[in-house]
Amino acid sequence: MSTEPAATEPAATEPAATEPAATPRSDLVIGDDGLARPVWASTDELLRDYYDTEWGMPVRDERGVFERLSLEAFQSGLSWRTILAKRPAFRAAFADFDADTVAGFGEDDVARLMADAGIVRNRAKILATITNANATIALRQDGGLADVVWSFRPDATPAPESYDQVPTTSDESVALSKALRKRGFAFVGPTTMHALMEALGIVDTHLLGSHRRGTSGVWN
């Protein structure tokens, strides 16, 4: 639209034509299989498979929640595509995210991990994963990591039509962050916890119209 003032024109002798309404911007792409996906999951095969089969599906076991919590922490500052590609190496390096094993990692293990080019070699995040393994073990006396995280499920889930309507934090993710920090967890900020809640299916932020919207069974 022009930012210059409109020139004065003589009165029209015919009614002005009605312009068609602007087409709403869509952040969904219809694939060759006829399924609607968000742009980020529409072309890359790894991301598309993750979106179609895993992201937002309920995870309620300790190992699964600990793995996703750990990977979300490693993802901070990086693309999720990078973390997803490295996930097999992460699983091998961290004993398939068995909390009891990771909690016993010592300096030799930290050195081994820092030399492992298959993972993200960030010492602070590696140490946080070991710290969080110990905190996960301690949580077992209060129901366990999965039950604690799922206890912050909100009463309603977002219903975004576009990316700009997808929240990156919530009251529940802030509360979860505070609760886990009090329990000794590290790298569990509100934004990271909201991403975790999305990944685990605690909230459904699939765009309206996506073939995955509502498929978790949590919000039916």
N, C-alpha and C positions, 0 to 999 in steps of 0.2 A: 504494500500500500504506500502511495506517495506521501511524503511528509510536507510537500509544498501546499500552500493554501489554494483551494479550488478557485478557478476563474469563474466570474459571474456569467451565466449563460441566459439567453432569453428563455422565457417560459416555454416548456415543451407543449406541443400541440397534441401529442399522443401520450397515453399512459406509459410510464417507464416500465421496461420489461423486468420481470422478477428474476433475479439471478438465482441459480440453483444453490442450495445449501452446501456448504463445504463438507467434503467427505471426512468423517472422523479418522484421525491418525490411528493406524493399527500397529501394535507391536507383536502381532501374531503372523506367522507365515504358514501357508498351506503347503504341506510337502507333497511329493509325488505319490505318497500313499493316501492322500486325502485327509491327513491329520493335521490339526492346527497346533503349532508349537511357537514359543517365543523365539525371537530372532537369535538369541544366544545359543539356542539348542537346535537350530534349523539346518545347519550345514555340516558342522564338525561331527564326524561319526562317534567319537568318544563322548562328547557332550550330549549328543542326541540320545545315545543309548542310556547314559546316566539319567537323563531327564525322563525318558520313557519308562524305565524299569525301576528306578531307585529313589531319585530325589522326591522327598515328601511322603514316601511310604513309611508306615510306622516302624520304628526300631525301639524295642523295649527290653533288650538284654544288656547286661553290664558291658560286655566286650564291645558290642556294636556302638553303644553310646560313648564309651571311652575312646574308641577309634575316631568317631566323628568329632568329638570334642577336641581331640588332639590334632586332627587334620585341619579343623577350622582355625585353630591357633597358629598352625604352620602357614596357613593361607594368608594371614594378615600381611597386607602389602604386596601380595602376589595374585596372579590370576588363578581361578579355580581349575582351569584347564591344566595349568602347570602341576598342581597338587594331584589332580586325578591321574595324570600320566605317570606320576611318581608313586602312586599308591601301592602297587605291588612291591616296590623297593622299601617303602615305609613299613609295610606289613612284615617283610622279612627282617628288617633292621630292628623293629620293636616287638619281636616275638608274637606276631599276629595280634598285638595290642592286648596281650594277657596282662592284667594289672599286677598280679602277683610277681610275674617275672620282671616286668619293667620296674617295679618298685625296688627290686634288688640290684638294679644297674649301679655300678660304681664308676670310678674315674677311668678305668680301662675301657668300659663300655662307652663312656662319653667320648673318649679319644677315638674309638672305633667308629662311632657315629659321625664325628667331625671329619673323618677321612672318607666317608661314604658319599661318593658323588651322585649316587642314585636318589638321595633325599635332599631336603633343604638343610644345609649345614649352618644352622644358626644356634650357637651355644645356649643362648638364653631360652630359646624355644625347646631345645632338647632337655635342658634342666627342668623346665616347666612341665614337660611330659612326665618325667620321673617323679617330680613333686605331685603331680595330679594323680599318678598311679597310687602313691601312698595315701593321698586324700580319698581316692575311690575305695580303697580297702577300709579306711576308717569309717566311711559312710555306710558300710554294710550293717552296722549295728542299728542304723536308723532307717532301714528299708532298702538301702542300696542307691547307687548313682541314678539308675534309670527311673526309679520311683520318685526320687527327689526332683529330677529334671521335669518329669511329666506332671508333677504336682503344680507346676506353674502354667499349665494349659489355661488359656483365657476362656471366658464365657462365649466369645464369638471370634470368628476368624475374619481377616480382611477379605474384601471382594474387589480386587483391583481390575480395572479394565485396561490399564496401560502401566508402563514401568514407573511413571512418575507418581502413581498411586500406591506403589508397593512400599510399605514402611521399612526402615532399616533398624529401628528399635521400637520398643513398646514398653508399657508399664511393667509387663510381665518379664521381659528380658532384662530390664533394669533390676527388678527384684531378684531374679535368678542369679544375675551377676553378683549382687551383694551377698546372697545366701551362700554361693559357692566360695566366694572370697573368705567369708567367715569360717568356712570349713577347710581353708588352707589351699584352695585351688589358685592357679596363676594363669594369666592370659585368658581371662574369662570376662572381658568387657561386655557391655550391653549390646554393642553391634555384633560381636562374635557370638553372643548367646542368642541373638535373634536369628542369625544365620543357622545356628545349631537347631533351633526350634523349627525352622523351615525344613531343614534336611531330615529331621526325625519325624516330621508329620504332625508336630504339636500345633502348628498353624499351617493353613493352606493359603499360600500366596500365588498359586497358579493363576494366571490371568483368566478372567471370564472368557469362555470360548475355547480355551485350550482343551485338548482331548484328555489331559490329565486332571483337570479341575474336578474335585469331588471324588476322585477314584481311591483315595486312601481309606475310605470307610470311617474315618474319625469324625467327619462333620456331616454325615448323612442324617 
